Amino acid sequence: MKIISIFALLSVIGAGLAAPLSPPIEEDPELIAGYFEGDIVLSSSQRNGYRNETRRWPNNTVYYKFNEGVLDEAHRNHILRGIQILEEVSCIRFKEATDDQQYYVNITSYADGCYSSVGWLNRVQTYNLQTYALDSGCFRLGTIVHEFLHTLGFYHMQSASNRDEYVRIATENIRSGYESNFNKYDEDFVDDYDEEYDYGSVLHYTAYAFSANGEMTIVPLKDEAAGIMGQRRGLSQSDINKLNTMYRCPVTV
């Protein structure tokens, strides 16, 4: 399983970067905001995913603004590094919105976790990263990229229609009332773009997401998942492939 290291992406394609399957010491900030699947903000009419092309950003361009006065220069630059990572591996381009831009991502830093809207909404839309020290919490580069992938139109990996061939959802360990965060979607709702299920996707939950008792809520069924499921070190090759297919980026040799 190959993961593209965020810290070396501009010069090296890494392999085998690992993240432990043991429970985190602190609760994952991607899960605390209380939105759909923890970090996905849905509009009243929005339950569409990969296959709905009306949610693609026009001209493969994402406009954004930093909410004035909420982030210092170091944290802004860290977000810009996350943006650069996505631009380096795709034809997606990010542009800072001007005052007359009608739709854009409003980047905020409220103290309620990491979360974002899914896909283009043709209006000002949500993207929040609670302030943490750089390279921790919401300011892990992998989390910054994870949230931008939601912005670009992706749901979580374990929502895939074929996930039951790869993981078992241990409902007995999920906090009461949070079971819907583990729904899976039909093939006509999400598209795998001919990619295999990817334990190493930066969009995969950790094994202990929404655990009520410290036990696994997502139990991998294949040995290849060991050490990578829920990693936030970088984009997997499958993440990159899906992004480029979704936005019809030219294939480069």
Buried (B, 14 or more C-beta within 10 A) or exposed (E): BBBBBBBEBEEEBBEEBBBBBEBBEEBBBBBBBEBBBBBBBEEEEBEBBBBBEEBBBEEBEBBBBBEEEBBEEEBBEBBBBBBEBBEEBBBBBBEEBEEEEEBBBBBBBBEEBBBBBBBBBEEBBBBBBBBBEBEEBBBBBBBBBBBBBBBBBBBBBBBBBEBEEBBEBBEEBBEEEBEEBBEBBEEEBBBBEEBEBBBBBBBBBBBBBBBEEEBBBBBBEEEEBEBBBBBBBBBBBBBBBBBBBBBEBEEEE
